[in-house]
Amino acid sequence: MKKFKTFGAIYIGTYEVLLKIFEIRTESNQLKEIDCLRMRTELARDIFYHKKVSFETLEHLIMALRDMKNTMKTYGVDAYDVVAGYALRSAENVYFVLDQIRLHCDLEVQIISNSEQRFLSYESTAQTPLFEQMVSSPTIMADVGGSSLQITLFENGKIVTTQHIMLGAFRVRENLKRLGQKADGMEQIYDMIRKEIGAFLNMFLKDTRPKYLILLNDQLLNVLRQMVSYKEKHLLSRDDFLRSMKKMGKDISYTVTGQSQMFDDPDEMFLPFYILCDSLIRELEFEGAYLPGTSVTEGMALEYAYAHRYMKTAHDFEQDVLSAAWSIAQRYGSYHPHLKAMDRMSVQIFDATKKQHGLKKRERLILRTAAILHDCGKYISLSESPQCSYTIIMSSEILGLSHKEREMVAMIAAFNHKDDVGYELLSDHFTEAEYLVFLKLLAILRVANALDRSHKQKFKNVTMSVQKQQLIISISSEDSITLEKGLFEEKADFFQNVMALRPVIRECRR
């Protein structure tokens, strides 16, 4: 019997199609890359200029996918997955492209959101040897992609914030073609990048100096391996990194057409990636840099391994989500004592009614995130806070939640105080199954909110139990709870309609 599983991961990005084949070693809890195939693609150019994928690009894409599928057959992979970056969704002929791939390659392609794409890269990075040691100190993780840049700040082993910046290598490449002939063209490009990075630094790093930089970019890593024999398990000091980048910059030759040659690997995307990474390194004051050499494909393999229990995760991603949610709540001035009470009581209700709602651990995390963020919109408007909360949540990256899960959190916040929650209002957002999950989580949040309606945390020693057809909420309080009891019945009615269980407050005498 094999002591490992083989997995094929195909990622269709904005500038390349990538296949990696991995061995998943169950005994050692390790992922080992055994083969890699890459093909350049002009998806980004087609979508940027023409809003659709050209027939020529699609033909090359289909040829590459056929070759990759044959390679996976040669290895006899146990399983495989094919995903495409979120940029493909903006192509006008996206469904035609997916249908042609299905017909000619017999492959089902899933288009993932930016949140899912970045999380896969992060998930694979979290498995690397130095990760936990680094993020215990202030650390910046920069994921430099073809269409955008994502910057994540860690402190005390958890995520503080994640920001998505629409500045990727493709946009830099187009500016190089447009400005490359001007005397100050390169300086203008660097200024543009510094402005974007500077906005992040001014808003989120005012009082924090990152100790480490984790840089996710294969192109730069491959060149560093050639230049300085860089090994992924090692840290580079900032001075050594700057020296390597300076030497690298001298070796790049750039032509009018926007193509660069770097060593023995001609790649017109390298120079844009180099400029982005060089700008980051110069703008950030850090001590050590780490290039783990991980990408979306490693994350895909890990997702498969975790789902089938072939491997165990080395990092608590759930705490990342909650930490990011608390950071957002703090940024928008939410009242923490109330949120802590909401979080605690929502979890108590969820755990006490498991048999009634049938939801799992993932839904529990969504509920906790909603409890923490449900009031953040009050920072913008007290009268329109539910809609403002929705906008804030949907505009905030929460690494570890998918786009659909973040939308669930936002919808719970938006409908927390609305009477009409009929499916016709939400059918554009949720399937019927997702709608039922939404109703259950909303019902729990409403009851928890009613228990602290005054925001004074009057209830002490709260315990919950299910008896017959009732959820008995036993509390003790030194203050009057007339307000809470008066507003509780309406929330209890909604909860009963959703859960077939009646919440009842039972006050214990002290």
Residue pairs with C-beta under 8 A, 6 or more apart in sequence:
3 25
3 26
3 27
4 23
4 24
4 25
4 26
5 23
5 24
5 26
5 78
5 79
5 305
5 308
5 310
6 21
6 22
6 23
6 24
6 34
6 75
6 76
6 77
6 78
7 21
7 22
7 24
7 77
7 78
7 79
7 80
7 81
7 300
7 301
7 304
7 305
8 19
8 20
8 21
8 22
8 68
8 71
8 72
8 75
8 77
8 79
8 80
8 81
9 19
9 20
9 21
9 22
9 80
9 81
9 296
9 297
9 298
9 300
9 301
10 17
10 18
10 19
10 65
10 68
10 80
10 81
10 82
10 83
10 107
10 297
11 17
11 18
11 83
11 84
11 85
11 295
11 296
11 297
11 300
12 41
12 43
12 61
12 82
12 83
12 84
12 85
12 88
12 109
13 41
13 43
13 84
13 85
13 145
13 146
13 296
14 41
14 43
14 44
14 47
14 85
14 87
14 145
14 146
14 147
14 168
14 170
15 40
15 41
15 42
15 43
15 44
15 146
15 169
15 170
15 269
16 38
16 39
16 40
16 41
16 146
17 38
17 39
17 41
17 61
17 64
17 65
17 68
18 36
18 37
18 38
18 295
18 296
18 297
19 35
19 36
19 37
19 38
19 68
19 71
19 72
19 297
20 33
20 35
20 36
20 295
20 297
20 298
20 301
21 33
21 34
21 35
21 36
21 71
21 72
21 75
21 77
22 31
22 32
22 33
22 34
22 298
22 301
23 31
23 32
23 34
24 31
24 301
24 304
24 305
24 310
24 311
25 31
25 32
26 310
26 311
29 311
29 312
30 311
31 124
31 127
31 298
31 301
31 302
31 305
31 311
33 298
34 75
35 71
35 75
37 67
37 68
37 71
39 60
39 64
39 67
40 267
40 269
41 57
41 60
41 61
41 64
42 54
42 57
43 53
43 57
43 61
43 87
43 88
43 91
44 87
44 146
44 147
44 168
44 170
45 170
46 52
46 53
46 54
46 57
46 91
47 53
47 87
47 88
47 90
47 91
48 170
48 174
51 90
51 91
51 92
52 91
52 92
52 93
53 61
53 88
53 91
53 93
53 94
53 97
58 97
58 100
61 97
61 101
62 100
62 101
62 104
62 105
65 82
65 101
65 105
65 107
66 104
66 105
69 105
69 106
69 107
72 80
79 304
81 110
81 300
81 304
82 107
82 108
82 109
82 110
83 109
83 110
83 111
83 112
83 117
83 296
83 300
84 109
84 110
84 111
84 112
85 111
85 112
85 117
85 145
85 146
85 147
85 296
86 111
86 112
86 113
86 114
86 116
86 117
87 146
87 147
88 94
88 97
88 111
89 111
91 97
94 111
98 109
98 111
101 107
101 109
102 108
102 109
112 120
113 402
113 403
113 404
114 148
114 150
114 164
114 397
114 403
115 397
115 398
115 399
115 401
115 402
115 403
115 406
116 402
116 403
117 296
118 143
118 150
118 162
118 164
118 397
118 399
119 299
119 399
119 400
119 402
120 296
120 298
120 299
120 300
120 303
121 143
121 216
121 294
121 295
121 296
121 298
121 299
122 141
122 143
122 152
122 299
122 399
123 298
123 299
123 302
123 303
123 313
123 317
124 292
124 294
124 295
124 296
124 298
124 299
124 301
124 302
125 131
125 141
125 214
125 216
125 292
125 294
126 132
126 313
126 314
126 315
126 317
127 294
127 298
127 302
127 313
127 314
127 315
128 232
128 233
128 290
128 292
128 294
129 233
130 233
130 235
130 290
130 292
131 214
131 292
131 314
131 315
132 157
132 314
132 315
134 154
134 211
134 212
134 214
134 288
134 290
135 154
135 155
135 157
135 158
135 212
136 156
136 157
137 155
137 211
137 212
138 153
138 154
138 155
138 208
138 209
138 210
138 211
138 212
139 153
139 154
139 155
139 210
139 211
139 212
139 213
139 214
140 151
140 152
140 153
140 154
140 210
140 212
140 213
140 214
140 284
140 286
141 151
141 152
141 154
141 213
141 214
141 216
142 149
142 150
142 151
142 152
142 213
142 214
142 215
142 216
142 277
142 280
143 149
143 150
143 151
143 152
143 216
143 217
144 168
144 169
144 215
144 216
144 217
144 220
144 273
144 276
144 277
144 280
145 168
145 169
146 168
146 169
146 170
146 269
147 166
147 168
147 170
147 171
148 164
148 165
148 166
148 167
148 168
149 164
149 165
149 167
149 168
149 196
149 276
150 162
150 163
150 164
150 165
150 397
151 162
151 163
151 165
151 197
151 200
152 159
152 161
152 162
152 163
152 399
153 159
153 160
153 161
153 162
153 204
153 205
153 208
153 210
154 160
155 208
157 319
158 319
158 320
158 323
158 324
159 320
159 321
159 323
159 324
159 327
159 399
159 400
160 204
160 323
160 324
160 327
161 204
161 324
161 327
161 328
162 324
162 397
162 398
162 399
163 200
163 204
163 397
164 397
165 196
165 197
165 200
167 192
167 193
167 196
167 276
168 276
169 269
169 272
169 273
169 276
170 269
170 272
172 189
172 193
172 272
172 275
172 276
173 258
173 268
173 269
173 271
173 272
175 188
175 189
175 192
176 185
176 189
176 254
176 258
176 271
176 272
176 275
177 257
177 258
179 185
179 186
179 188
179 189
180 186
180 254
180 256
180 258
181 256
182 188
189 275
190 275
190 279
193 275
193 276
193 279
194 279
194 283
197 279
197 280
197 283
198 283
201 283
201 284
209 285
209 286
210 284
210 285
210 286
211 286
211 287
211 288
212 235
212 286
212 287
212 288
212 289
212 290
213 280
213 281
213 284
213 286
213 288
213 289
213 290
214 289
214 290
214 291
214 292
215 277
215 280
215 289
215 290
215 291
216 291
216 292
216 294
216 295
217 273
217 277
217 291
218 293
218 295
219 267
219 269
219 270
219 273
219 274
220 273
220 274
220 277
220 291
221 230
221 232
221 291
221 293
222 265
223 248
223 262
223 263
223 265
223 270
224 230
224 244
224 291
226 263
227 244
227 247
227 248
228 240
228 244
230 236
230 291
232 291
232 292
232 293
235 288
235 289
235 290
236 244
236 288
236 289
236 290
236 291
237 287
237 288
237 289
238 281
238 285
238 286
238 287
238 288
238 289
241 281
241 289
242 281
242 282
245 274
245 277
245 278
245 281
248 262
248 274
249 274
249 278
251 262
251 263
252 260
252 261
252 262
252 270
252 271
252 274
253 260
253 261
254 260
254 271
257 268
258 268
259 266
259 268
260 266
260 267
260 268
260 270
260 271
262 270
262 271
281 289
302 311
302 313
304 310
305 311
306 312
306 313
317 400
318 365
318 400
320 399
320 400
321 365
321 369
321 398
321 399
321 400
321 401
322 365
322 368
322 369
322 372
324 398
324 399
324 400
325 368
325 369
325 372
325 373
325 398
326 372
328 372
328 373
328 376
328 392
328 393
328 396
328 398
329 336
329 339
329 372
329 373
329 375
329 376
330 336
332 376
332 377
332 378
332 379
332 380
332 392
333 378
333 379
334 372
334 373
334 375
334 376
334 378
334 379
335 375
335 455
337 455
337 457
338 375
338 452
338 455
338 457
339 371
339 372
339 375
341 448
341 451
341 452
341 457
341 459
342 371
342 372
342 374
342 445
342 448
342 449
342 452
343 368
343 371
343 372
344 462
345 448
345 451
345 452
345 459
345 462
346 367
346 368
346 371
346 444
346 445
346 448
347 364
347 367
347 368
348 462
348 463
348 464
349 444
349 447
349 448
349 464
349 471
349 503
350 357
350 359
350 364
350 367
350 444
351 464
352 464
352 465
352 466
352 471
353 444
353 466
353 471
353 499
353 501
355 466
356 466
356 499
356 500
356 501
357 440
357 444
357 499
359 437
359 440
359 441
362 405
363 437
363 440
363 441
366 401
366 405
366 408
366 409
366 412
366 441
367 412
367 441
367 444
367 445
369 398
369 401
369 409
370 408
370 409
370 412
370 413
370 441
370 445
371 445
371 448
373 389
373 392
373 393
373 409
373 413
374 389
374 412
374 413
374 416
374 445
374 449
375 385
375 389
375 413
376 388
376 389
376 392
376 393
376 413
377 384
377 385
377 386
377 387
377 388
377 389
377 390
377 391
377 392
377 413
378 385
378 388
378 389
379 388
379 392
380 388
380 391
380 392
381 388
386 413
386 414
386 415
386 416
386 417
386 418
387 414
389 410
389 413
389 414
390 410
390 411
390 413
390 414
393 406
393 409
393 410
393 413
394 406
394 407
394 410
396 406
398 406
398 409
401 409
404 434
407 429
408 430
408 434
408 437
408 438
408 441
411 426
411 429
411 430
411 438
412 438
412 441
412 442
412 445
415 421
415 442
416 442
416 445
416 446
416 449
421 439
421 442
423 432
423 435
426 435
426 438
427 435
430 438
439 498
440 498
440 499
442 498
443 494
443 495
443 498
443 499
444 495
446 491
446 494
446 495
447 488
447 491
447 492
447 495
447 503
449 491
450 484
450 487
450 488
450 490
450 491
450 492
451 459
451 462
451 473
451 475
451 484
451 488
451 505
452 458
452 459
452 484
453 483
453 484
453 487
454 483
454 484
456 479
458 477
458 478
458 479
458 480
458 481
458 484
459 475
459 476
459 477
459 481
459 484
460 475
460 476
460 477
460 478
461 474
461 475
461 476
461 508
462 473
462 474
462 475
463 473
463 474
464 471
464 472
464 473
464 474
465 471
465 472
465 474
466 472
466 501
469 500
469 501
469 502
470 501
470 502
470 503
470 504
471 495
471 499
471 501
471 502
471 503
471 504
472 504
472 506
473 503
473 504
473 505
473 506
474 506
474 508
475 481
475 505
475 506
475 507
475 508
476 507
476 508
476 509
476 510
477 507
478 510
481 505
481 507
484 505
485 505
488 503
488 505
491 503
492 502
492 503
492 504
495 501
495 502
495 503
496 502
496 503
